[in-house]
Amino acid sequence: MTAGKHDTGAEDRATSCSQNEVNRKLKYISLAVLVVQNASLILSIRYVRTLPGERFFSTSAVVMAEVLKVCTCLVIILLQKRFNLKETLHLLLNSIVFQYRDTLKLAIPALIYTLQNNLQYIAISNLPAATFQVTYQLKILTTALFSVLMLKKSLSRVQWISLLLLFAGVAIVQVQQEGNKEASMANQNYMVGVVAVVISCLSSGFAGVYFEKILKGSSASVWIRNVQLGIFGTALGLLGLWWNDGAAVAERGFLFGYTGMVWCVIFNQAFGGLLVAMVVKYADNILKGFATSFSIIVSTVMSIFLFSFHVDLLFTAGAGLVIGAVYMYSLPRSPSSSVSSSSSSSSESSALPRTDRGVEMEAFLPKA
């Protein structure tokens, strides 16, 4: 009897150790995926937008990415239904058409995300990749402020300090870039890039918080949400294409300027967010903060080799502040601050399980 208990205990310990080892490996895989996706998208967009010759239409790339995302989600839903076309169509009809009020709620975030994706192309086309990567971390500041205003969430003292450091770091980088006039190359306008990235950060913060707010109490899967967003995103993207490049697209074609590298950028945009959504459940806030910080370093190092980016002491200081601020902001709260803030934020965060909310949010937010 005693031997049986010892055997059972040993098996439980072995199973627990094995599970811990698997979780540890999944965390490292998640870290690698987050870093590669964050850095590669920015670097690849910068590369294709600075090549000599005529450029592709960024508005068409945004539309193509949305179409590919919708198609991928439809295939995944079909797989979940074991290729039962009737059940799949019934689910889509019920989730998108019959529950049209729920679908219409996503029109606003879809509009903002479409605007944001277009602005990112404008910003990266006019800013060095490393400068964009650092400046784009202002989305943490805007998201935090919108969370406090719209969701009545509270921030710890460390988080407020990290936001101040973040703003200071970005400001230092902008001063350094203004002094160097790094973006004085042909067809590039530094101020246009800065304005585009600031508006993108504001829209990212608002869209993320608004999306979290309307998701409360929702039971739709992440793939259904992506289909709903993708439908609006495709329609709004086509409208933007017609408004901005309609005549040129009619003359030269929708796929004008597309090369193998451009297709890689589009596939990265379309599938990168979905891939991150699948692995982010294994990554805690500290890991995601570390991944963001590490991706800034990767983007800076690669920019030196790919684009002859010049790194001086001022840029290093600003980027260092941003990296430290991102990591500080992702640190877990102390028990006292967690208790004090639980009463104000529990009602906002209890409607959806934490894991589901994280996956839902990561799937839709652009991953530049």
Secondary structure, 3 states (H helix, E strand, C coil): CHHHHHHHHHHHHHHHHHHHHHHHHHHHHHHHHHHHHHHHHHHHHHHHHCCCCCCCCHHHHHHHHHHHHHHHHHHHHHHHCCCCHHHHHHHHHHHHHHCHHHHHCCHHHHHHHHHHHHHHHHHHHHCCHHHHHHHCCHHHHHHHHHHHHHCCCCCCHHHHHHHHHHHHHHHHHHHHHHHHCCCCCCCCCHHHHHHHHHHHHHHHHHHHHHHHHHHCCCCCCHHHHHHHHHHHHHHHHHHHHHHHHHHHHHHHCCCCCCCHHHHHHHHHHHHHHHHHHHHHHHCCHHHHHHHHHHHHHHHHHHHHHHHCCCCCHHHHHHHHHHHHHHHHHHCCCCHHHHHHHHHHHHHHHCCCCHHHHHHHHHHHCCCC
